[in-house]
Amino acid sequence: MAKRPSLKGRGADIFLGEEAGVKAGQNAGIPADQQAEKATFYLPAELLTRLDNLWMNLRRSNRKLKKSHLVSELLDKGIREMETEITDSA
């Protein structure tokens, strides 16, 4: 008698089929053009405290705000400013 296939790690796919599950490495609910990659950076403790305080203050008016979105916006703005400075000085 053949051994049945393993169900380990299949979760909801067992009941909903392969198409219903999110494949490993995909961000659920995020459009493909906005999917993010994980990055690790070491930042000073004071900067992290300021980031957390800003995030908590902004979350009072927008409960859905994610810290990753805030960091992304701040980095994008800073990079654009630095690129402008570089092109202006050249």
N, C-alpha and C positions, 0 to 999 in steps of 0.2 A: 504494500500500500504506500502511495506517495505521501511525502511529508507536506502538510499544508503550508502555504506561503506565510511568512512572518508578518504580523500586524504591528510590530514595534515601530514607533515613530510615524505612523500613518494618521493618527488623530482623527479629525473629522472626515478625512478622505475615505475612511472605511464606509461611512454612511452616505456621504455626498458625492463620491466619485473623485477622480483625480483632478478634473477641471475646477472643482469648487475650492480646493485648497490653494494656499499660497505656497509657491515653490520656495525652497530654502534660499535665503539671500535677497528676496524681494521685500520691499516695503509695502505692506498692505495699505490700501486706501490712498496712495500717493501716485499721481500720474507718472508715466514712464519718463517724461522729460524733466520731472522735478525730483526724481529719486536721488537720495543723498548717499555719500560714502562716509564711512566712519574714519575719523582722524584723531590722533592723540597729540596734544600739545601740553607742555609744562608752562604754567603761568604763575606769576607771583601771587601769594595768598591775598594781598591787598586788592589786586585786580579781580580775583575771583569773588571776593567779598562785595566789591562794587558792582560786579555783574549780577550776583545773586540779589542784591538790594534793588537794582534797576528792574530786574525781571519780576520780582515780587510786587513792586510798585505798579508796573505795567499790567500785571495780571489782575489787579483790582478792577480795571476797566475792561479787560479782555481775558476771560477765564481760559480761553482756548489757546492762548499764546504759549508756544513751546520755547524752551530756552535755546534749542538748536536754531530755531527760526530767528530769534533775536541775535544770536552770535553771528549767524550768516549775514544778516542785514548790516550789522556793525562792521564786520570784516569787509563786506562788499563796498560799503561807503568809504572806509579807510583806504582800501586798495585803490579805488577810483581817485581819491584825493592825492595819493602818492603818485599814481600814474600821471595825473595832471601836472603835479610839481615837476616830475621828471621831464615831461615833454615841454613845459614852459622854460625850464632851465637849459634845455639843449639847443 
